[in-house]
Amino acid sequence: MSKLNYRNGQTSKKFNTTKAILIAISIVFILIMLVVPMVAVITYALQNGIGTYIKAVKDEYTFKALQLTVIATLSAVVINTIFGLCAAWTVTKFQFRGKQLLTTLIDIPFAISPVIAGLIFILTFGRIGWAYDFLQANDIKIVFAVPGIILATIFVTFPFVSREIIPVLNAQGKDEEEAAALMGANGFKIFTKITLPHIKWALLYGVVLCTARAMGEFGAVSVLSGHLRGKTNTLPLHVEILYNEFKLTDAFAVSSILVILAVIILIIRNIIEHKAKKAGEC
């Protein structure tokens, strides 16, 4: 008995040591890769005083870049939320030919570089694209214009909502919906009363991830924007321009806006995760 207790004590000690090492590695990694860079951005942005910082943040081009970032982000979130709900419900609740192809296509933005995505839109809607003559005839601008920015943002973010909802709907099954349908409930009522309560936390989590990705998008937007200051520059592109012009303090000041927004989104995400876990326990 004493030998067994001794072995259990040794095993417990090794487990605690391993746990401590893993926790230490995680903390060090987060400090180096996340906390230190964020603190450095804020510190560098404020190194010339709060007056310089406020001037950079209140700059006309910064405000227009922020405005375009918000427009592109809201557009992407609204459209991708609608698409994500429809795609997830279709994939999980119905059987049809091409179902596997649809789920594969949803994942394409995860596999393609954002820069390549931007080039694809250039080849489609640009001067050498097959749709250029139609767009020109109808005075529609996509490339080097705001619609192109929105289109690129939607493309790189559209899997996030659906990919959060699909596993939850698969786990839920179809029994409750089928029972409601047999009792005479229509599709809208089934969705709002049965499906939506089950997926609300996954939906909110997907929306938060989509928002974060949309705000920070650079590659696809950079290719399609043309870098027209005050017209097609989002915040990440505006930061790049300021940095290339050696306006480092201004660049870090504008970067701090993205850092602050990222922290806010992170807090919202953690709240949603906590609520979802609490709801699951109940």
Buried (B, 14 or more C-beta within 10 A) or exposed (E): EEEEEEEEEEEEEEEEEEEEEEEEEEEEEEEEEEEEEBEEBBEBBBEBEEEBBEBBBEBEBBEBBBEBBBBBBBBBBEBBBEBBBEBBBBBBBEEEEEEEEEBEEBEEBEEBEBEEBBBBBBEBBBEEBEBBEEBEEEEEEBBBBBBBBBBBBBBBBBBBBBBBBBEBBEEBEEEBBEEBBEEEBEEEEBBEEBBEEBBBBBBBBBBBBBBBBBBBBBBBBBBBBBBEEEBBBBBBBBBBBBBEEEBBBBBBBBBBBBBEBBEEBEEBBEEBBEBBEEEEEE
